[in-house]
């Protein structure tokens, strides 16, 4: 789980970040950030549960 969480965070930073910087108020950027934030949060919760 931690590996997948790291992959998602790297994807957000490397791919989504530069696009978001070009169009910070873009509708699809807001939607994508919301969706990726949800995935990141879910994986983080699962990883914490597994690590416990």
HUNORNOR-V303712 format. One record per backbone hydrogen bond with DSSP energy under -1.0 kcal/mol. NH is the residue of the N-H (numbers start at 1). CO is the residue of the C=O. Records with the same first field share a line. If there is no record, write none. Layout:
NH: CO, CO
//
This chain:
5: 1
6: 2
7: 3
8: 4
9: 5
10: 6
11: 7
12: 8
13: 9
14: 10
15: 11
16: 11
17: 12
20: 16
21: 17
22: 18
23: 19
26: 23
30: 26
31: 27
32: 28
33: 29
34: 30
35: 31
36: 32
37: 33
38: 34
39: 35
40: 36
41: 37
42: 38
43: 39
44: 40
45: 41
46: 42
47: 43
48: 44
49: 45
50: 46
51: 47
52: 48
//
